[in-house]
Amino acid sequence: MSKNFFEIKDVNFAIGGKEKVKNVNIYIEKEGDIICLLGPSGIGKTTILRTIAGLEKINKGQITLKDKIISSDKIHIEPEKRNIALSFQENSLFPHYTVEKNIRLGEKKISSDKNINFKDIINILNLNNVLNKYPHQISAGESQRASLARSLISEPDLLLLDEPLSNVDQSFKEDIQVELKKILKQKKISTIIVTHDSYEAFYLGNKCALILENEVKQFDDPYNVYHFPNSIEVVNFLNRGILLPAKVTGGDTLENDDLGIIKGKFIKHYPTGSEVRLLLQPEDLEHDDDSNLQLEVVDRKFRGTNFIYTLKTQSNLLIPVAVHTHHWEQHEIHEKFGIKRPIQLEHIVCF
């Protein structure tokens, strides 16, 4: 059997007879780990959750949980026998029950080793002021948090969360992310989270699965997904940099017409002379006004801790460069902005 706590092996996910995601292979290595599913709307992320929960069947591959097959072409364990909790993005509260009663519906009758406390969950999710209200009397964000509380308090073997914080105010969201991760880790609640927010996925997930073009394009640690994307499709989805034309000039160098020689460690070997597309992320280039490489500022975005300058090269390529907010001189639109030479990258990712 599988050595992983949870595993999806060679599964095609479909709904209404239409295949959404093909040949999926992802896993949760040990109890308490979190994986995040990232991808555009309509790609099949929710279908994956529904199938894991037992609401949809599969005709290829198998899904195992705690060394037990719960779905295959021959086996289908009913949803109520899986001890899997699914919290949908939309409001799933019973309208004729108070918020507290809705949450307590998930409460375990017999205490388990996870020992999740009702009051702790309510405090973490900031629901104390709405416990006696009915679903129609609270906001979408409060409804979503109440649904999440009900799922947590059920102490499942596997928790499935579909965009759990999408309706939560941004000012409150980061605090909930911290507390949610803390309780999931402390209580060892294995979790699969669907999110469209890559920063949320990178913070919460032990691993991330990027689903694009009806398949899992990359399943890896968040660090590797960000710094070592394995395809142009992943680069484009994350939208964290640009692809520049370049020529490989040696074992640790390549050259771009606008930026000149760039040094670094290649993630993948390319023969000298190869024409490639170099991934350049905002933090890769260094600001230096004394440099002889001066590019025009065409845009500047304030991001709190840093500015993202968009620079135009001689060949009209637009390059993003991140600079700390407190750098000594801010540059205005149309001013010149110096790039430190020689350009040295920690790692070189090309396609």
C-alpha positions as a printed NumPy array, in Angstrom:
array([[  0.   ,   0.   ,   0.   ],
       [  0.974,   3.672,  -0.129],
       [  3.616,   4.942,   2.286],
       [  1.888,   8.346,   2.203],
       [ -0.884,   9.395,   4.574],
       [ -3.078,  10.309,   1.58 ],
       [ -2.474,   9.693,  -2.119],
       [ -4.123,  10.256,  -5.478],
       [ -2.603,   7.947,  -8.087],
       [ -3.303,   8.156, -11.841],
       [ -6.833,   9.523, -11.346],
       [ -8.985,  11.26 , -13.951],
       [-11.443,  13.654, -12.323],
       [-14.779,  14.198, -14.069],
       [-18.164,  15.714, -13.361],
       [-21.324,  15.099, -15.347],
       [-19.382,  12.746, -17.615],
       [-16.94 ,  15.493, -18.619],
       [-13.279,  15.045, -17.692],
       [-11.863,  18.08 , -15.891],
       [ -8.361,  17.061, -14.739],
       [ -6.463,  14.055, -16.132],
       [ -3.899,  11.651, -14.723],
       [ -3.483,  13.336, -11.337],
       [ -0.707,  12.183,  -8.982],
       [ -0.476,  14.125,  -5.727],
       [ -0.058,  13.106,  -2.101],
       [  0.097,  14.126,   1.552],
       [  3.242,  12.572,   2.93 ],
       [  2.447,  12.635,   6.653],
       [ -0.507,  13.393,   8.892],
       [ -0.924,  17.124,   9.488],
       [  0.6  ,  18.232,   6.189],
       [ -1.213,  20.722,   3.968],
       [ -1.342,  20.792,   0.182],
       [ -2.815,  23.631,  -1.868],
       [ -4.442,  23.376,  -5.28 ],
       [ -3.842,  26.422,  -7.468],
       [ -5.306,  27.163, -10.868],
       [ -7.755,  29.353, -12.802],
       [-11.511,  29.215, -12.244],
       [-13.333,  26.296, -13.838],
       [-10.231,  24.118, -14.207],
       [-11.542,  21.359, -11.913],
       [-10.178,  22.129,  -8.437],
       [-13.585,  21.855,  -6.754],
       [-14.299,  18.652,  -8.699],
       [-11.16 ,  17.153,  -7.147],
       [-12.403,  18.043,  -3.651],
       [-15.884,  16.657,  -4.336],
       [-14.405,  13.403,  -5.594],
       [-12.096,  13.006,  -2.59 ],
       [-15.123,  13.595,  -0.337],
       [-16.999,  10.813,  -2.159],
       [-19.55 ,  12.986,  -3.956],
       [-18.213,  11.945,  -7.38 ],
       [-16.906,   8.567,  -8.561],
       [-13.763,   7.728, -10.541],
       [-13.207,   5.151, -13.289],
       [ -9.398,   5.209, -13.375],
       [ -6.658,   5.117, -10.753],
       [ -7.205,   5.133,  -7.002],
       [ -7.41 ,   7.406,  -3.955],
       [ -6.088,   6.122,  -0.631],
       [ -6.373,   7.522,   2.898],
       [ -4.525,   5.994,   5.856],
       [ -3.576,   2.925,   3.784],
       [ -7.199,   2.317,   2.768],
       [ -8.573,   2.642,  -0.767],
       [-11.542,   5.022,  -0.623],
       [-12.053,   5.42 ,  -4.402],
       [-11.123,   3.36 ,  -7.461],
       [-12.829,   1.932, -10.537],
       [-14.096,  -0.929,  -8.305],
       [-14.322,   0.622,  -4.828],
       [-16.339,   3.62 ,  -3.671],
       [-16.581,   4.283,   0.066],
       [-19.687,   6.356,   0.834],
       [-19.046,   9.982,   1.908],
       [-20.35 ,   9.508,   5.445],
       [-17.897,   6.649,   6.045],
       [-14.741,   8.511,   4.97 ],
       [-14.325,  10.883,   7.958],
       [-13.535,  13.646,   5.483],
       [-14.883,  17.175,   5.996],
       [-15.574,  19.415,   3.001],
       [-16.1  ,  23.145,   3.471],
       [-17.474,  24.772,   0.33 ],
       [-16.781,  28.316,  -0.808],
       [-20.474,  29.183,  -0.885],
       [-22.673,  29.414,   2.206],
       [-23.545,  25.884,   3.362],
       [-25.197,  26.759,   6.675],
       [-28.7  ,  25.617,   7.619],
       [-30.891,  28.766,   7.54 ],
       [-33.187,  27.717,  10.44 ],
       [-30.293,  27.123,  12.882],
       [-28.248,  29.741,  14.711],
       [-24.59 ,  30.073,  13.838],
       [-23.623,  28.255,  17.043],
       [-25.966,  25.339,  16.337],
       [-24.676,  25.141,  12.762],
       [-21.122,  24.885,  14.037],
       [-21.943,  22.365,  16.77 ],
       [-23.507,  20.032,  14.19 ],
       [-19.949,  19.023,  13.366],
       [-18.951,  18.416,  16.986],
       [-17.646,  14.945,  17.83 ],
       [-19.807,  13.018,  20.297],
       [-16.745,  11.203,  21.591],
       [-13.519,  13.088,  22.257],
       [-10.65 ,  12.14 ,  19.953],
       [ -6.903,  12.532,  20.272],
       [ -7.146,  15.836,  18.347],
       [ -9.302,  17.353,  21.144],
       [-10.387,  20.463,  19.23 ],
       [-12.1  ,  22.925,  21.561],
       [-15.23 ,  24.823,  20.466],
       [-14.237,  28.055,  22.248],
       [-10.746,  27.996,  20.742],
       [-12.127,  27.688,  17.223],
       [-14.642,  30.495,  17.807],
       [-11.918,  32.799,  19.115],
       [ -9.528,  32.015,  16.27 ],
       [-12.172,  32.72 ,  13.635],
       [-13.605,  35.741,  15.498],
       [-17.182,  34.44 ,  15.603],
       [-18.139,  35.261,  19.223],
       [-20.43 ,  38.133,  18.229],
       [-22.532,  36.154,  15.738],
       [-23.152,  32.853,  17.569],
       [-26.808,  33.686,  18.331],
       [-27.555,  35.062,  14.878],
       [-29.014,  33.204,  11.898],
       [-27.199,  32.78 ,   8.569],
       [-29.266,  35.477,   6.837],
       [-28.195,  37.974,   9.516],
       [-24.429,  37.657,   8.993],
       [-21.991,  38.561,   6.221],
       [-20.624,  36.249,   3.544],
       [-17.255,  36.255,   5.275],
       [-18.815,  35.309,   8.618],
       [-20.808,  32.528,   6.946],
       [-17.644,  31.196,   5.387],
       [-15.81 ,  31.246,   8.714],
       [-18.724,  29.508,  10.452],
       [-18.652,  26.76 ,   7.836],
       [-14.894,  26.437,   8.356],
       [-15.427,  26.207,  12.147],
       [-17.954,  23.393,  11.671],
       [-15.484,  21.471,   9.511],
       [-12.621,  21.951,  11.98 ],
       [-14.636,  20.892,  14.995],
       [-15.604,  17.618,  13.279],
       [-11.967,  16.508,  13.719],
       [-11.714,  14.814,  10.305],
       [ -8.917,  12.573,   9.069],
       [ -8.802,  14.858,   6.037],
       [-10.088,  18.427,   5.752],
       [-11.013,  19.833,   2.327],
       [-11.324,  23.614,   2.043],
       [-12.658,  25.303,  -1.093],
       [-11.445,  28.936,  -1.164],
       [-11.915,  29.118,   2.638],
       [-10.958,  32.794,   3.024],
       [-12.157,  34.261,  -0.275],
       [-14.892,  36.352,   1.396],
       [-12.789,  37.434,   4.372],
       [-11.626,  41.064,   4.569],
       [ -7.982,  41.464,   3.585],
       [ -7.136,  43.183,   6.882],
       [ -8.358,  40.127,   8.789],
       [ -7.302,  37.419,   6.339],
       [ -3.606,  37.249,   7.226],
       [ -4.381,  36.857,  10.951],
       [ -6.747,  33.972,  10.179],
       [ -4.152,  32.358,   7.91 ],
       [ -1.627,  32.368,  10.754],
       [ -4.092,  30.947,  13.314],
       [ -5.546,  28.428,  10.854],
       [ -2.112,  27.077,   9.976],
       [ -1.211,  26.918,  13.664],
       [ -4.251,  24.821,  14.633],
       [ -3.989,  22.54 ,  11.6  ],
       [ -0.363,  21.81 ,  12.502],
       [ -0.926,  21.505,  16.258],
       [ -3.88 ,  19.133,  15.863],
       [ -2.328,  17.333,  12.874],
       [ -5.331,  17.866,  10.622],
       [ -4.273,  16.88 ,   7.111],
       [ -5.737,  19.424,   4.721],
       [ -6.228,  20.125,   1.022],
       [ -6.959,  23.77 ,   0.256],
       [ -8.222,  25.195,  -3.024],
       [ -7.157,  28.808,  -3.46 ],
       [ -6.615,  31.263,  -6.308],
       [ -4.158,  33.245,  -4.174],
       [ -0.596,  32.03 ,  -4.742],
       [  0.718,  33.88 ,  -1.671],
       [ -1.88 ,  32.112,   0.473],
       [ -0.889,  28.77 ,  -1.071],
       [  2.825,  29.431,  -0.548],
       [  2.23 ,  30.301,   3.115],
       [ -0.173,  27.508,   4.047],
       [  0.998,  24.616,   1.887],
       [  3.731,  22.075,   2.495],
       [  3.279,  21.43 ,  -1.214],
       [  1.394,  23.139,  -4.039],
       [ -0.22 ,  21.586,  -7.106],
       [ -0.657,  23.943, -10.064],
       [ -3.503,  22.8  , -12.3  ],
       [ -3.406,  24.222, -15.812],
       [ -4.753,  22.987, -19.137],
       [ -6.58 ,  20.072, -17.463],
       [ -3.516,  18.596, -15.776],
       [ -1.244,  19.085, -12.791],
       [  1.638,  21.025, -14.343],
       [  3.773,  21.124, -11.207],
       [  3.492,  19.538,  -7.745],
       [  6.285,  20.718,  -5.506],
       [  7.378,  22.71 ,  -2.451],
       [  6.208,  26.354,  -2.592],
       [  9.83 ,  27.569,  -2.825],
       [ 10.479,  25.399,  -5.869],
       [  7.216,  26.367,  -7.543],
       [  8.141,  30.046,  -7.235],
       [ 11.873,  29.905,  -7.964],
       [ 12.023,  26.86 , -10.238],
       [  8.791,  26.788, -12.288],
       [  8.937,  23.823, -14.644],
       [  7.071,  25.306, -17.619],
       [  6.164,  28.562, -19.33 ],
       [  2.53 ,  27.875, -18.39 ],
       [  3.433,  27.955, -14.684],
       [  5.448,  31.164, -15.16 ],
       [  2.527,  32.836, -16.907],
       [  0.011,  31.739, -14.267],
       [  2.102,  32.962, -11.339],
       [  2.774,  36.254, -13.173],
       [  5.859,  36.928, -11.05 ],
       [  8.336,  37.814, -13.803],
       [  8.994,  38.001, -17.521],
       [ 10.712,  35.838, -20.117],
       [ 13.609,  37.496, -21.95 ],
       [ 15.287,  36.225, -25.138],
       [ 18.905,  35.25 , -24.462],
       [ 21.777,  33.182, -25.845],
       [ 23.802,  30.733, -23.741],
       [ 27.457,  31.819, -23.876],
       [ 29.053,  29.359, -21.452],
       [ 28.568,  26.931, -18.582],
       [ 27.377,  29.677, -16.235],
       [ 26.653,  32.644, -18.508],
       [ 24.149,  33.859, -21.06 ],
       [ 23.649,  37.161, -22.839],
       [ 20.694,  39.383, -23.528],
       [ 20.97 ,  42.19 , -26.118],
       [ 19.676,  44.807, -23.654],
       [ 21.17 ,  43.641, -20.357],
       [ 24.445,  42.171, -21.538],
       [ 26.166,  39.212, -19.847],
       [ 24.24 ,  37.479, -17.037],
       [ 25.979,  35.014, -14.728],
       [ 24.537,  32.303, -12.504],
       [ 23.929,  28.609, -11.965],
       [ 21.779,  26.993, -14.643],
       [ 18.959,  24.838, -13.265],
       [ 18.95 ,  22.914, -16.554],
       [ 21.979,  22.519, -18.853],
       [ 21.872,  24.084, -22.315],
       [ 24.658,  23.799, -24.935],
       [ 26.623,  26.975, -25.679],
       [ 24.905,  28.895, -28.464],
       [ 21.383,  27.808, -27.471],
       [ 18.647,  30.403, -27.919],
       [ 16.544,  30.405, -24.741],
       [ 13.966,  32.402, -22.835],
       [ 15.293,  33.542, -19.454],
       [ 12.941,  33.914, -16.479],
       [ 13.641,  37.255, -14.805],
       [ 11.767,  37.961, -11.561],
       [ 11.42 ,  41.392,  -9.879],
       [ 13.969,  40.607,  -7.147],
       [ 16.629,  39.349,  -9.586],
       [ 18.058,  42.73 , -10.609],
       [ 19.787,  45.228,  -8.287],
       [ 19.353,  48.992,  -8.295],
       [ 22.561,  51.012,  -8.858],
       [ 22.362,  54.587, -10.152],
       [ 26.125,  54.64 , -10.806],
       [ 25.812,  51.797, -13.319],
       [ 26.367,  52.339, -17.047],
       [ 23.191,  50.349, -17.697],
       [ 20.416,  52.95 , -17.477],
       [ 16.797,  52.092, -18.322],
       [ 13.711,  54.297, -18.476],
       [ 11.065,  54.071, -15.744],
       [  7.621,  53.64 , -17.328],
       [  5.659,  52.629, -14.21 ],
       [  6.03 ,  52.425, -10.429],
       [  3.802,  50.428,  -8.098],
       [  3.875,  50.853,  -4.327],
       [  3.669,  47.488,  -2.544],
       [  4.156,  48.555,   1.073],
       [  7.584,  47.087,   1.784],
       [  8.823,  47.735,  -1.746],
       [  8.272,  49.475,  -5.042],
       [  7.98 ,  47.526,  -8.279],
       [  9.519,  49.618, -11.052],
       [  8.732,  48.751, -14.646],
       [ 11.705,  49.575, -16.851],
       [ 11.811,  49.815, -20.648],
       [ 14.846,  48.495, -22.486],
       [ 16.313,  49.658, -25.816],
       [ 14.293,  46.976, -27.618],
       [ 11.1  ,  47.994, -25.782],
       [ 11.015,  45.036, -23.403],
       [  9.366,  45.805, -20.046],
       [ 11.293,  44.532, -17.02 ],
       [  9.998,  44.568, -13.401],
       [ 12.504,  45.406, -10.638],
       [ 11.736,  45.337,  -6.904],
       [ 13.369,  47.959,  -4.672],
       [ 12.881,  48.356,  -0.919],
       [ 10.554,  51.217,   0.004],
       [ 13.301,  52.971,   1.969],
       [ 15.865,  53.137,  -0.839],
       [ 17.538,  56.525,  -0.79 ],
       [ 16.11 ,  57.97 ,  -4.007],
       [ 12.739,  57.199,  -5.536],
       [ 12.524,  57.414,  -9.307],
       [  9.686,  59.053, -11.18 ],
       [  8.144,  58.04 , -14.494],
       [ 10.469,  58.766, -17.474],
       [ 13.539,  59.051, -15.234],
       [ 16.551,  56.801, -15.713],
       [ 17.096,  53.85 , -13.401],
       [ 20.468,  52.109, -13.074],
       [ 20.906,  48.304, -13.008],
       [ 23.947,  46.936, -11.179],
       [ 26.539,  45.175, -13.327],
       [ 27.707,  42.503, -13.695],
       [ 24.259,  40.914, -13.376],
       [ 24.564,  37.906, -11.104],
       [ 21.543,  35.617, -10.568],
       [ 21.275,  33.066,  -7.771],
       [ 19.939,  30.581, -10.298],
       [ 19.155,  30.726, -14.008],
       [ 15.8  ,  29.324, -15.133],
       [ 15.37 ,  29.053, -18.899],
       [ 12.928,  27.523, -21.341]])
